[in-house]
Amino acid sequence: MFKKILHQLLILSCLALMAPWAIAQAWPSKPIRIVLQFPPGGSTDAVARILAQSMTASLGQPVLVENRPGADGAIAGEFVARAEPDGYTFFLASNTPMMQVPLLKKNPPYDAVKSFTPVSLVGRYIYVLVTSPAMPAQNVTELLNYSRANPGKVNYGSYSGVTQLMHTRMKLDAKVDMNLINYKGEAPAITDILGGHVQLTFATPISTMQHIKEGKLKAMAMLLPSRYSQLPNVPTAQEAGLPVLPAATWAALFGPAKLPTEITLRMNKELNAAMAKPEIRDRIDKLGFDLGGSTPAELGAFVQDQLGAWGKAFAEAGLKPE
C-alpha cells in the first residue's frame, strides 16, 4: 500500500512539474490582451495597436488592446497584477504606474518588482511643452514671466508622472504658481488646451504635431538632450531654461508575476521581432516614440535602476507618498 501511494505521489509530482511546460506548449490557444493605462487616442495606444497587429499575424491569435484608464495607471496595473499568469493578459505600462504609483502612494495596490514579470522594454517617450495660442508668451522665458505675473491663473494639464514632476519642478525651480489639472490621459488634456480650458502641458508628438503645424498649439520646448528632427526650431528644455528631467520616460511590457518562462521568452521574441520590422519602426517613429527592446532580465534590472532614479527625482521635487 505504501509503495502504491508513493507511486501515485510521484506521478502527481511529475504532472505538476510538467503543467507549466504543457501550458507553454499549447500557448497561445485564444486571444491575448494587452492592457493600457491610457484612453484611446494617445501615443501609447497607437504604438500598442501597431505592435498588436503585427504580433497577431506571428502568434496566430488575435492580440487585442484594452484601455483601462484612471488613477495614474493603478487601475490597469492592479488588473494585470491580479490576472492569472497564463500568458493571456499583459500590461504595456509607462513609467507612471510602475514608478509614480509605487513611490508616491502610501498603500500602492501592487509592487513594481514583485507583482509583475518583465517581458521587454518597448521604448522611450518624446515630450514637447505645448501652450494654447491664446497665451501671450512666445517662448519659455515669457511663459514663466507671464505665470509669475498672473499667479493661480494659468492651468497646467497633468496625466502622468512626467507631467506631474515637471509641474512640481517648474513651481519650485522657476517659482511659478500654476493650477494643476489632472486628466486620465494625454488626449483629453490636449482637447482641453484646444478648447481654452487649460493653457499648457507636456505631450507627445502624436497628440500635438498636427495641431502645431496648423497653429492650434505653440511648441515651447522638448524634453530631449538634443533637438527633435521633426521640430528642429523648438529648443530643448535645457536650452529653453526649464528644469531637466533626471529620470527616463519609457514604456515596457509586463505580465503578471509567475508568468511561465517559456511564455515570457516567446512573447519577448515576438514583440522584439515586431519592433525590428522596418515598416513598423517607420510608422512608430512618425509618432514621436523611440522604439527599443530588451531581454526580460535587462528590463528587470532597468526597473530596479529607474525606481532609484525616480525616487530621487520625486524627493528632490518635494513629492511625498500620499
C-alpha positions in Angstrom: 0.0 0.0 0.0 2.9 2.4 0.9 4.5 1.7 -2.5 1.3 2.4 -4.3 0.8 5.7 -2.5 4.4 6.7 -3.2 4.0 5.8 -6.9 0.8 8.0 -7.1 2.6 10.9 -5.4 5.5 10.6 -7.9 3.1 10.7 -10.8 1.3 13.8 -9.3 4.6 15.5 -8.8 5.7 14.9 -12.4 2.4 16.2 -13.6 2.7 19.3 -11.5 6.2 19.9 -12.9 5.0 19.3 -16.4 2.0 21.6 -16.1 3.8 24.9 -16.9 5.6 23.2 -19.9 2.3 21.9 -21.2 0.6 25.3 -20.9 3.5 26.9 -22.7 3.5 24.3 -25.5 -0.2 25.0 -26.1 0.1 28.8 -25.9 -1.5 30.7 -27.4 -4.8 29.0 -27.9 -7.0 32.0 -27.5 -6.9 35.8 -27.9 -4.2 37.8 -25.9 -5.0 41.1 -24.4 -2.6 44.0 -23.8 -3.9 46.3 -21.1 -3.1 50.1 -21.3 -3.5 52.7 -18.6 -4.4 55.4 -21.2 -7.7 56.0 -23.0 -7.7 55.7 -26.8 -6.1 58.4 -28.9 -2.7 58.9 -27.3 0.8 57.8 -28.4 0.9 54.6 -26.2 -2.4 53.5 -27.6 -1.2 54.0 -31.2 2.1 52.2 -30.5 0.3 49.3 -28.8 -2.2 48.8 -31.7 0.6 48.8 -34.3 2.6 46.2 -32.4 -0.5 44.2 -31.6 -1.4 44.0 -35.3 2.0 42.6 -36.1 2.0 40.1 -33.3 -1.5 38.9 -34.2 0.0 37.6 -37.5 3.0 36.0 -36.0 1.3 34.4 -32.9 -1.7 33.1 -34.9 -4.2 34.5 -32.3 -5.7 38.0 -32.0 -3.7 40.4 -29.8 -6.2 42.9 -28.5 -5.6 46.3 -26.9 -7.8 47.0 -23.8 -7.9 50.5 -22.4 -8.3 50.8 -18.6 -7.5 54.5 -17.7 -7.5 56.2 -14.4 -5.7 56.5 -11.0 -2.3 57.2 -12.6 -2.4 53.8 -14.2 -3.1 52.0 -11.0 -6.4 50.6 -12.3 -4.7 48.9 -15.3 -1.7 47.9 -13.2 -3.7 46.2 -10.4 -5.9 44.5 -13.0 -2.9 42.8 -14.6 -1.2 42.1 -11.3 -4.2 40.2 -10.2 -4.7 38.3 -13.5 -3.9 34.7 -14.0 -0.2 34.2 -15.1 -1.4 32.2 -18.1 0.0 34.4 -20.9 -3.3 35.9 -22.0 -3.0 39.2 -20.1 -0.2 41.7 -20.4 0.4 45.3 -19.3 2.0 47.8 -21.7 3.0 50.3 -19.0 4.6 53.7 -19.0 6.9 54.8 -16.1 3.9 56.4 -14.3 2.2 53.2 -13.0 5.5 51.5 -12.5 7.3 54.4 -10.7 4.8 57.0 -9.6 2.2 54.6 -8.1 4.6 52.5 -6.0 6.7 55.5 -4.9 4.0 58.2 -4.3 1.1 56.2 -2.8 1.2 55.2 0.8 -0.7 52.0 0.1 0.1 51.1 -3.5 -2.1 48.2 -4.9 0.9 46.4 -6.3 4.7 46.2 -6.1 6.6 47.3 -9.3 9.0 44.3 -9.0 7.2 41.5 -7.1 3.8 41.9 -8.8 4.9 41.6 -12.4 7.1 39.5 -14.8 9.3 41.7 -17.0 8.9 40.8 -20.7 10.6 43.6 -22.8 11.3 47.3 -22.9 9.3 48.9 -25.7 10.9 52.3 -25.9 11.0 55.9 -24.7 8.7 58.8 -25.0 9.4 62.2 -26.5 7.7 65.1 -24.9 7.1 68.7 -26.1 5.8 71.6 -24.0 2.8 73.0 -25.8 0.6 76.0 -25.0 -2.6 77.5 -26.2 -2.1 80.1 -29.0 -4.2 82.4 -26.7 -1.3 82.6 -24.3 0.6 85.8 -25.0 4.0 84.1 -24.3 6.1 83.2 -27.4 8.9 81.3 -25.5 9.6 79.6 -22.2 11.0 82.8 -20.6 7.9 84.8 -21.5 5.7 81.9 -20.3 7.3 81.8 -16.9 7.2 85.6 -16.6 3.5 85.6 -17.5 2.8 82.9 -14.9 4.6 84.8 -12.2 2.7 88.0 -13.1 -0.6 86.1 -13.0 -0.3 83.7 -10.0 -3.0 81.0 -10.0 -4.5 82.0 -13.3 -2.6 79.5 -15.5 -3.9 75.9 -15.7 -1.4 73.1 -16.3 -2.7 69.8 -17.6 -1.2 66.6 -16.0 -1.9 63.0 -16.8 1.4 61.1 -15.9 4.4 61.0 -13.6 6.4 63.1 -16.1 3.8 65.9 -16.3 3.3 65.9 -12.6 7.0 66.0 -11.9 7.6 68.8 -14.4 4.8 70.8 -12.9 6.3 70.5 -9.4 9.9 71.3 -10.6 8.6 74.4 -12.5 6.8 75.6 -9.4 9.9 75.1 -7.2 12.8 75.9 -9.6 11.1 78.7 -11.6 8.9 79.9 -8.7 5.6 80.0 -10.7 2.1 79.4 -9.3 0.2 77.2 -11.8 -3.0 75.3 -11.1 -2.6 71.5 -11.6 -5.5 70.0 -13.5 -5.4 66.1 -13.5 -6.5 64.0 -16.5 -6.9 60.3 -17.2 -4.8 60.6 -20.3 -3.0 62.7 -22.8 -5.8 63.1 -25.4 -8.3 64.7 -23.1 -5.7 67.1 -21.8 -4.9 68.3 -25.3 -8.6 68.6 -26.1 -9.0 71.0 -23.2 -6.0 73.1 -24.3 -7.5 73.3 -27.7 -10.8 74.3 -26.0 -9.1 77.0 -23.9 -9.8 75.4 -20.6 -6.1 74.6 -19.9 -3.1 76.6 -21.0 -0.2 74.2 -21.2 1.1 70.7 -20.8 3.9 68.3 -21.8 2.6 65.9 -24.5 3.9 63.5 -27.2 4.2 64.4 -30.9 1.4 62.1 -31.9 -1.1 64.2 -30.0 0.4 67.6 -30.9 2.2 67.6 -34.2 -0.7 68.3 -36.5 -2.1 70.9 -34.1 1.4 72.6 -34.0 1.6 72.6 -37.8 -1.9 74.1 -38.1 -1.1 76.8 -35.5 -3.6 75.5 -32.9 -0.8 74.8 -30.4 2.5 76.5 -29.7 5.6 74.3 -29.2 7.9 75.8 -26.5 10.5 73.1 -25.6 11.4 69.5 -26.0 12.2 67.1 -23.1 15.2 65.7 -25.0 19.0 66.0 -24.7 19.2 67.3 -28.3 16.7 68.9 -30.7 14.0 66.7 -32.3 14.3 66.2 -36.0 10.6 66.7 -36.6 10.6 70.1 -34.8 14.2 71.4 -35.3 13.3 75.0 -34.4 12.0 74.0 -30.9 14.7 74.3 -28.2 15.5 71.5 -25.7 14.4 72.1 -22.1 17.9 72.9 -21.1 18.2 75.5 -24.0 14.9 77.0 -23.0 15.8 77.3 -19.3 13.5 74.6 -18.0 14.4 72.0 -15.3 16.0 68.9 -16.9 14.1 65.7 -16.1 16.6 63.4 -14.2 14.8 60.1 -14.9 13.8 58.4 -18.1 10.4 58.3 -19.7 9.6 54.9 -21.0 7.2 52.1 -21.8 7.6 48.4 -21.3 5.6 45.1 -21.5 4.9 43.1 -18.3 3.0 40.0 -17.4 1.6 39.1 -14.0 4.0 37.6 -11.5 5.0 33.9 -12.0 4.4 34.0 -15.8 5.9 30.8 -17.2 9.4 31.3 -18.5 8.6 29.7 -21.9 5.7 32.2 -22.4 7.8 35.1 -21.3 10.5 34.3 -23.7 8.1 33.6 -26.6 6.3 36.9 -26.0 9.6 38.7 -25.8 10.8 37.1 -29.1 7.6 38.1 -30.9 7.5 41.6 -29.6 11.1 42.3 -30.4 10.7 40.8 -33.9 7.7 43.2 -34.5 9.8 46.2 -33.3 12.6 45.2 -35.7 10.5 45.4 -38.8 11.4 48.5 -40.9 7.8 49.3 -41.7 6.8 49.1 -38.0 9.8 51.3 -37.0 8.9 53.9 -39.7 5.3 54.1 -38.6 6.1 54.4 -34.9 9.0 56.9 -35.5 6.5 59.3 -37.0 4.5 59.1 -33.8 7.5 60.6 -31.9 8.2 57.4 -30.0 11.7 55.9 -29.8 11.4 52.1 -30.1 13.9 50.0 -28.2 13.6 46.4 -26.9 15.4 44.3 -24.3 15.6 40.9 -22.8 13.3 40.2 -19.7 16.4 40.3 -17.5 17.5 43.6 -18.9 14.0 45.1 -18.3 14.1 43.7 -14.7 17.4 45.4 -14.0 16.2 48.6 -15.7 13.1 48.8 -13.5 15.2 48.5 -10.4 17.5 51.3 -11.6 14.6 53.5 -12.5 13.0 53.1 -9.1 16.1 54.6 -7.7 16.2 57.4 -10.2 12.5 58.3 -9.9 12.7 58.1 -6.2 15.5 60.6 -6.1 13.7 62.9 -8.6 10.5 62.8 -6.6 12.4 63.5 -3.3 14.3 66.5 -4.9 10.9 67.9 -6.1 9.5 67.5 -2.6 6.9 65.0 -3.6 6.0 62.5 -0.8 3.7 59.5 -0.7 0.0 60.4 -0.2 
